[in-house]
Amino acid sequence: MCDPQRINSVALATAVKQGGRRGNMMKRTLLCALLLAVTTAIPAGAANLVKTYSYFSIGGSTLEDIEKQLSKHGPQVKSTGSRHPGATQMAFTTRISYARQAGSCRIADAVVTLKVKVILPEWRRPRKADADVKLFWDTLSADIKRHEERHVEIAKNHARELEDALKATYPQKDCDAAKAKAAEITAAVLARHDRAQVQFDRVESVNFESRILRLMRYRIERIQNGQLPPA
């Protein structure tokens, strides 16, 4: 589930510069938050990405226990008002410089920075927890991480799209018009981004149960083949 924010820092120049429900099975607790900052490089010419991870611990020795803790203590997402098993908070920041020319003004440069915080659960396995509970948790937690990382990819793609679109704009009659055009482009790209995130969550929600069962069967096969350690 993603929780988008927008921060538009628009720069002016002459050379002037101013300066997303996946089912009741997923949710969790805010104990033992461990924050790990990672800066991820993106190819030259693309938007910047700054990604951090926040981990929190949950307990429970049965599937029911784990479900209750996730449902009660999972991160609350502003866009839905409900708690989720994992969350990705994101903010888009645009920094734009403008250049005046005779009778026109153009975007001289545009830099889009995407800051994301991925919130993931960690289960403290009690000694009395059965192996099948661990098997389920390993499958579920891996799927939660994959889901949130896909939210990041969707946002990253739209950040690149936004930066490219801003740089490709034609000169406008003046810098006010250029700023208005930049705002129009930004709003359109971020609206597409929001729709893409909602659609992704919708598809994931519909396919959740069948996906988890398929992933569990695959994990069991790998354990039986010696490719993974026993649960």
Secondary structure, DSSP 4 states (H G I P E B T S, - for coil): -EEEEEEEEE---SSEE------TT-----EEEEEEEEEEP--TTSPEEEEEEEEEEE--SSHHHHHHHHHHHSPEETTTTEE-SSEEEEEEEEEEEEEEETTEEEEEEEEEEEEEEEEEEEE---TT--HHHHHHHHHHHHHHHHHHHHHHHHHHHHHHHHHHHHHTPPPBSSHHHHHHHHHHHHHHHHHHHHHHHHHHHHHHHHTHHHHHHHHHHHHHHHHHTTSS---
